[in-house]
Amino acid sequence: MRCRNILLIHPQNDMGMERLSRSDIYPPLGLLSIATYLKNMVKDLNIQVVDLNVDAFKDIDILVKDAEIVGITTTSFNYQNAIKIATKAKEEGVLVVLGGVHARALKYNILEKQKAIDYVIDGEGELPLLKLIQGESMENIPNLVYRDNGSVLENKKIFNDLSVMPIIDRNFININRYIDNYKSFNIHNFDYLRPTSVYTHKGCRWRDISGGCVFCARKDTKFQMRHIEQIWHEIRNLYEQHKIDCIWNIADDFLADLEWVKKFSKSKPKNFDIKFLIYSRSDNINKDAIALLDLLNIHEILVGFESGDSRMLINARKGCRLEDNYRAIKLLGKTKIKVYPTFVLGLPGESRDSIKKTIDFMHYVMGNCDVSRLVVSILIPFPGSYTYQNLISHEKLQGKYLLKDDFNVDVAVEDWLNNFTNTSLENIYSHIDAFSNHYKKNHTCDSKYSFEFIPN
């Protein structure tokens, strides 16, 4: 055994990026899954999970000094802070491993530029970290990206078999801190106060079929469902041990496999009425799906409508038609399920006319179903997405992005809108401001690129 002291860190968002995500409300399930797996596989490991969104550590030196391996999860919102932590850890002689969506997308550039980073994990981190702890040679560790004689190499990809993965142990964190953060910003007056997150499956079936939507930066390419009995066991434990009263299912599309959903609903424990928030594509919402949602006590459904313009939906590679969006609203409008619609402005080829059609559709949605909150976002061309590939491939922009390991959101949005749409940030803002004259803005969730509205 080579290492026994393992530190897994979720950094805070970088300065100016604080409100672009609500990482302080739901625990970092990826890091918790890794910690649980390692604890189950190796005796006597000292594993610490630190989420700097809820755990305040002013002195990173003290945090990392006793670790032998530091694993850091990255997004494009927290990358600068991740590098600061990695640099401090390396100064203490600690082995530094980077994972997460940002690291996966820019793995070669990161290892070329950031000497504080020893390895990047491109994919699920459970087995790679286990192999590192056990002292396995680099070339035999799956999903590992590493330097070798001046070159950056990567090993074969593997995926976790969800049927053998343990239930996530939340004792690595204080779950009440996340719940308290939720209470502090919740203005929706929902009749639940102790929500947390669970996943029923990994991957996205649409991404496997088509490569995914243009704005999606997630790289999971294998759609897998968890065992139904295990999911209900986990939810029951959360209810009994932590008094959780609502489950946010973070899986991409809960209705992707309706036969599985039928089995899941039939397996629901009797007299167990915990609420759910789920994601769905509009084209998977039909009468059969609605009946199952009612049986499962689905409180709220997030539907990524994205646009009210048919051409924009095609350009977004969404795979849903405008007719699907209208049908979903019509069906959901007949239920008691709260609808959480989301939209994206700045899609490829976006124009003043297409934005107007989307705003009109947003008004239609508000008036034809029980909307809990509506979110409209401005497209950010994240590393790993098709939109970012467009930036890299653009003759005038290639030099700016091709070798970058970091990501300036403001610059990237401006470059995207100027070169791949027929609109501007100012025009998008003017349409959003006009929409806000009709509905209340939830300023606790606002950022420069995302706005939440609540029905009056």
N, C-alpha and C positions, 0 to 999 in steps of 0.2 A: 504494500500500500504506500503510495507516494504522498498523498495529501489527505489531511483530515479536517482542516479548517476552511470551510467554503462560505463565501459571502456573495449573495445574489442581490443586485441593486436595480431598482427602478428609479432613474433620475427624475428630478423635477423638469418641467418644461423650461426652455431657455427664456431669458428676459425678452418680453414683448410677445411671447407665445403662450403665456399663462392661460389665457381664456379660449384657446383654440381646441382644447379638449378638457373633459372633466375626469381626469385620472384619479382625482381624490375621492371619488364616490364609489368606485368599484375596485376590488382587489385585483392585483396583477396575476391572473390565473396561470399564465405561462410560467412565471417564476415559481409559483406555488406548486405547479405540477412537477417541475424539475426537482424542487426540494423534496416533495413527497416521494418521488421515484428513487432519488438517491438515498433517502432515509430507509426505504424499504429494502434496497439492494445491498447496502453496506452498513454494518454495525459500527457504532462508536464514531460516526461522523458528527462534527460540530457544524451545523448548517444554520446560517442566519439569513433571513429575507428582510431587506430594508426597502421600504417604499418612501422615497424622499418627498412624495406628494403629501404624505400624512405624518412622516417621522422627521422631525427637525434635527439635523446634525450640522452644527456650525463648523465643526472641525473634521474634515474628511480624512485627515491624517490619522486621527484616533480611530475612525471607523474602519479603515482598511489595514491598520498596522499588524493586526494579529492573523489576518487571512493568508492562506497559501494560494488560493484561487479566488479571483473576483470575476463574477459573471455579470455583465451589464446589458440590460435590454434597451434598445434604441428605437426612437421614432425620429422623423424629420423635425419634430418640435423640441426634442430634448438632446439632440446630438452634441451640441456644444458643451452642455453640462456633463454628458457621458464622457467626453474626451477629457474634461477637467478631472473627473474622478479617476479615469484610467491613468492619467499622468501622475496623480498623487500615489496611486497604487504601485505604479512601476518604480517610483522613487523609493518605495519601501521594499522593492524586490519581489513584488507579488506577480504571479502569472495572471494576465488579463485576457479575458475572453469576451468578445462582443457578439450579441445576437439581436434579434428583432428585425422589423421590416426595413428600417433604413440601412442597417449593416448588411442585410442580405442583398439589397439592391445595389449597393456601392462597395461591395466587398473588396474588389481588386484595388480600387482607388484608396480605400481606407488603409489597407495593408501597405500600399506604396508610400502613403504620406504620413501615417501615424505610427511612429516607432514604439509608442507606449502600448500598442495593441499586439498581443502575441498571436491570437487566433480569432477568426470570425467563424461562427456557426451558421451555415446556410441551410436552415430547416429546423426541425424540432431538436431541442437541446438535451433531452434526457440521456440518451445513450452516449452521445459524444462527451458530455461532461463526466459520465461514469467512467468512460475509457481514459479520459485525461487523469482523473483521480487515481485510477489503477496503474497509471504509468505506461499505458499502451503507446507504441510508436506512432508518430503522426500519420504515416501513410496508411495505417490500419483503422483509423477512426472515421466513421461515416459522417457526412455533412460538414467535415472540417475543411476550412480554407486557411492556408498557412504559407509562410515563406520557405523557400528551399533554394540555397545557392543563388540568391538574387532574383529568383522567379517566384510568382505567386501561383500555387497549385491548389486544386480542390479535389476532394475525394467523392466517391459515389454517394448518391442521395438515398436515404431510407425514410420511411414514415413509421411512426408509432403504430402498433397494432392496438387500437382502442379497446379491444376485447380483453386485453390483459393489463391495461393501465389502471393503477389504483385510483380510488376516489381521492380527490384533492384534500389535503390536510390544511385546514385554515388556522390551525393553532400556531402556525409560523407568524401570523400577523394578529393585530387587534382589530377584529371585524367591526367593533363598535365605533372606531374612529371614522370609518367610511360611512356608517349609518348616520353618525352625528353630522358629517359634512353634507349628506343628502338632506337632512332636516333643515340645515341652515340656508339652503338655497331653494327648496321646494316651495313654489308659490301656486302649484296647480291644485292644491287641496285634495289630493288623492286620498282615498281611504285606506292607504297602507303607509307605514312609517319605517319599516325595517326591510328594505329590499337588498338583494345581493345578486350576483351573477353566477350562472351555470352555463355549460354548453352541452347540447344534445348530440351535436355532430361537428366534424371538422371538414373544411373544404367547401367548395361551391360547385354544384353540379353544372351551372351555366358556365363557370370558368373552365371546367374540364372539357365541355363541349366546344366552346367558342374562343377561349382565351380570356374571356371576361370583359367587363365594361371598361371604357377608355380611361376612366379616372381611378380605377382600382389598382392599388399598389401591393395588395396581398399576393403571396406567391404559392400558397397551398394549392396543390393540383390533384389531390386525391380525396374524393368525397367519401367519408366514412361515418357511419352512425355508431353511437355507443350502445351498449346493451341496455335495454329498457329497464330491466330490474335494477341495474346499478344506478341509473339516473334517479329513479324514484327513491331508492335507498339514500342517495345523497341529499335529495330534497327533504325527505323526512328527517334526516339528521340535522339539517340546517334549521328546520322548523322547531325541532325539539331542543336542540342545544343552544340556538341563538335567537329563537323566537322570530325567525325570518317569516315575513308575511307576503312577500312578492318576489318572484324569480324573474330576472332579466335573462332570457336565453340569448346569448351573444352569437349563436350559430347564424351563418349567413342567410339561410332561407329555410325556415321551419317546415314549410309546406312542400319542399322539393320532392319528397317521397310520401305520397298520401297513404299508401298502404302501411308504411311505418308509423305514420301519425295515428292511423286507426288502431294499431296494436298498442301504441303508447297510451291512447285515451282509454282503451279497454283495461289496461293495467293500472290505471289510476286507483290508489287506495280509497276505500270507501270512507265517507265522512271526512274528507280531506280537501278543503276548499282554498288552498293557497292560490294566489293570483299569479298570472304570467304576463310578461311583456315579451313579444316575439317579433322577429323580422319576417317579411314576406315580399316576394315579387308580385306585381299585380296580376300577371298571367296565371299564377297558381291559385288565385282566389276564385273559387266557384261555389256552387251550392253545397256540394259534398264537404268541401273544406270548411265552410261556414258552420255546418252542423257539428263538425268535430271541434271547432274552436269553442263553441258553446258548451260542449261536454267537458272541456278541459278548464273552463273558467278563465278563458283568456280575457284579461282586463284591458289590454292595449296592444295594438298591432302597428308596428312601424312599417310603412310601405314606401319604398323608394320609387315614387312616380317620376322624378327627375325633370320632366318637361311636359308642357302642354302642346308641344309642336311635334308633329309626326316626323319631320325631317331630322330634328334634333335627337329624337329617340333612336333613329337609325344611325346617326353619326356617333351617338354615345355607345353603340354596340350593345345596347341594353337587352335586345331580344324581346322586348315588350312593345306592343302597339298602343296607340292612343285609345283604341277601342277597349283594350284590356284595362287601361286606367279607368275609363268610364264605367265599365262593367263592375270592377272592384268597388268603386264608390257606391254604385247602385245597390250592390249586395250588402256592403257593410252598413249602409244607411238604414237598413231594415233591422239591424241588430243593436244590442246595447254595448257592443264593443267600442271602446274609444280608439280613435284612429290618429296615428302620429305620422302624417305625410311629410316626406322630404323632397326637396327640389334642388337642382343644380343649375346655376346660370353661368354662362361662359363655356358651354359645350362647343365642340368644333363647328365652325361656321355660324355660331350664334350671331343674331342681328337684333336690331330694335324691334322688328316685326315678330321674331320668334320669342323674344322676351315678353312682349305684350301678350302673346298667346299663352305663355306659361302663367303670367300674372292673372289672366282671365280664368285659367283653369284652377289656379289657387283659390280664387273667389268661389268658383263652383264647388270645390271640395269643402270649403268652409261652410257652405250653405246646404250641403246635401248629406252630411254624416256627422257623427258626434266627435268632432275634432278635439283632442286634448291639447295639442300644441302642434304647430306647423313650423318646420325649419327650412329655410332657403339658404343655400351656401353658394359661394363663388368658387368655381373650379380651381383647385390647386393642383398643378401638375407634379405630383409626388414622384420621387425616384422609385422606379419599379413599375410605373404605370405606362400605358401606351402614350399618354400625353407627354411624359418625360422623354420617352424615346423620340418623339417628334422634335422636342427641343434639341436633343443630341444630334439628330439627323439634319437639322436646319443649317443651311450653308453659312448663314451669318451668325448663328448662335452656337455652333458646334464647339468652337474654341472656348466658349464661356462655361460649358457644362460637361464636356466629354471626360475630363480628368478630375472633376471636382469630387471631394468626399463629403463636403457639407452642402447645405441647401438653404438659400435665402428665399423665404416664402414671398416677400414683397417683390423682389426682382423677378422671380419665376412667374408669378401671376401676371405682372406687367408684360413680360416677354410673351407669355402665352396669349394674352388677349390681343396684343398688338400684331401678332404674326399668324394666329390661327383662328381668329374670330373677326366679325365685322362690327364689334362693339367695343366699349371702353369701360373701365372701372367706374368712371363718373356716370355713364349712362345706366349701368347696372344699379348703382346706388340711387339714382333718381327714381327708378322703377320700384325699388324696395321701399324708399321713403314714401312714395305714393300709396303703396300697399299698407304701410304702417298708419296711414290716416284712417284706415277702416278697422284695424285690429290692434290690440294692446301688445306692445313689445315686452318680452321678458328680458330686461336689461341684465339680469344676473347671468344670463347665458350668452349674451351678445359678444361677438368678437369682430375683428375687422372683416372677416370673410364668412361669417355665419350668423344668422339672425333667427331668433325664435319668436313666434307670434302665438298669442292665446286668444281664443274667441272672446268677444265682449260679453 
